[in-house]
Amino acid sequence: MRSIKRLGGAIGMLAVVAIVVAALAPAGLAATVQPTVSLHATPTTVKVGKTVTFTGTVRHPVAGSRIVRLWVVGAKVTTVKSKARISSTGTFRFTARAAKAGPVSLRVTYRVGDTTFRSPLVKLTLAK
């Protein structure tokens, strides 16, 4: 009789463990851990015609989503300037040449299905 009770207790414990493992499976984690995107520019003040290097990181990237896009964010129009592949470590890099003088704001977007994750704005000063 004791062995039947022990077996019943063991089965109950296994059921609890299975529920916990299922809740922590990768699909469950993807729903709770969202990607974050960062963007940095070097230098932040640049003369027209010179090159700016943009670097950043996607933390918690989703498998299969390997592209980020660099956008110029304006008051009237937001335009995509470039796209880059995310490395296996989650980093990416863009280079761009300053075309005209004035302040500019840029951001990177990372899209997973219908959801778009955005970096904070990076502001540059483009000088003559």
C-alpha positions as CSV (number, residue, x, y, z in Angstrom):
1,M,0.0,0.0,0.0
2,R,2.8,2.3,0.8
3,S,4.5,1.8,-2.6
4,I,1.2,2.8,-4.3
5,K,1.0,6.0,-2.2
6,R,4.7,6.8,-3.0
7,L,4.0,6.2,-6.7
8,G,1.0,8.5,-6.6
9,G,3.1,11.2,-4.9
10,A,5.9,10.8,-7.4
11,I,3.4,11.2,-10.3
12,G,1.9,14.3,-8.7
13,M,5.4,15.8,-8.3
14,L,6.3,15.0,-11.9
15,A,3.1,16.7,-13.1
16,V,4.0,19.9,-11.1
17,V,7.6,19.8,-12.6
18,A,6.1,19.4,-16.1
19,I,3.9,22.4,-15.7
20,V,6.8,24.6,-14.4
21,V,9.1,23.5,-17.3
22,A,6.4,24.2,-19.9
23,A,5.8,27.7,-18.4
24,L,9.6,28.4,-18.7
25,A,10.0,27.0,-22.2
26,P,11.5,29.3,-24.9
27,A,8.0,30.1,-26.3
28,G,7.0,31.2,-22.8
29,L,10.2,33.2,-22.4
30,A,9.7,35.0,-25.7
31,A,6.4,36.4,-24.5
32,T,8.0,37.9,-21.4
33,V,11.5,38.9,-22.4
34,Q,11.3,41.5,-25.2
35,P,14.2,42.6,-27.4
36,T,15.8,46.0,-26.6
37,V,17.7,48.1,-29.2
38,S,20.5,50.6,-28.6
39,L,22.2,52.9,-31.0
40,H,25.4,55.1,-30.7
41,A,27.1,57.4,-33.2
42,T,30.7,58.4,-33.5
43,P,31.3,61.3,-33.8
44,T,28.1,63.2,-32.9
45,T,29.3,66.3,-34.6
46,V,30.6,65.8,-38.2
47,K,31.4,67.9,-41.2
48,V,29.5,67.5,-44.4
49,G,31.2,64.8,-46.6
50,K,32.7,63.0,-43.6
51,T,31.7,59.6,-42.3
52,V,29.7,58.7,-39.2
53,T,29.9,55.3,-37.7
54,F,26.7,53.9,-36.0
55,T,26.9,50.9,-33.7
56,G,24.4,49.2,-31.5
57,T,23.1,46.1,-29.9
58,V,19.9,44.1,-30.0
59,R,19.5,42.4,-26.6
60,H,17.3,39.2,-26.6
61,P,17.0,39.0,-30.4
62,V,14.5,36.5,-31.8
63,A,15.8,33.6,-33.9
64,G,15.5,34.3,-37.6
65,S,15.1,38.1,-37.2
66,R,18.6,39.3,-38.2
67,I,18.0,42.8,-39.8
68,V,17.9,46.3,-38.2
69,R,17.1,49.5,-40.2
70,L,18.6,53.0,-39.6
71,W,16.0,55.8,-40.0
72,V,16.4,59.6,-40.2
73,V,13.5,60.9,-38.1
74,G,12.2,64.2,-39.2
75,A,9.3,66.5,-38.4
76,K,7.5,65.7,-41.6
77,V,9.0,62.6,-43.0
78,T,10.8,59.6,-41.6
79,T,13.0,57.8,-44.1
80,V,15.1,54.6,-44.0
81,K,18.7,55.2,-44.8
82,S,20.3,51.8,-44.5
83,K,19.9,48.3,-43.1
84,A,22.4,46.0,-41.4
85,R,22.6,42.4,-40.3
86,I,22.8,41.6,-36.6
87,S,25.9,39.5,-35.7
88,S,25.6,36.3,-33.6
89,T,26.5,38.4,-30.5
90,G,23.6,40.9,-31.2
91,T,25.7,43.8,-32.4
92,F,25.4,45.7,-35.7
93,R,27.2,48.5,-37.5
94,F,26.4,51.2,-40.1
95,T,28.5,53.9,-41.7
96,A,27.0,56.9,-43.5
97,R,28.3,60.1,-45.0
98,A,26.9,63.4,-43.9
99,A,25.1,64.9,-46.9
100,K,24.0,68.4,-45.7
101,A,24.4,70.6,-42.7
102,G,22.0,70.9,-39.9
103,P,20.7,68.8,-36.9
104,V,19.5,65.3,-37.5
105,S,17.9,62.6,-35.4
106,L,18.2,58.9,-36.1
107,R,17.0,55.7,-34.7
108,V,17.2,52.0,-35.4
109,T,14.2,49.7,-35.7
110,Y,14.2,45.9,-35.2
111,R,11.0,44.1,-36.4
112,V,9.7,40.8,-35.2
113,G,6.5,39.8,-36.9
114,D,4.1,42.7,-36.5
115,T,6.0,44.2,-33.6
116,T,8.6,46.9,-34.1
117,F,11.2,47.7,-31.4
118,R,12.9,51.1,-31.6
119,S,16.1,52.5,-30.2
120,P,16.1,55.9,-28.4
121,L,16.9,58.8,-30.8
122,V,20.5,59.7,-31.5
123,K,21.0,63.4,-32.3
124,L,23.8,64.5,-34.6
125,T,25.1,67.9,-35.7
126,L,26.1,68.1,-39.3
127,A,28.4,71.1,-39.9
128,K,29.6,72.8,-43.1
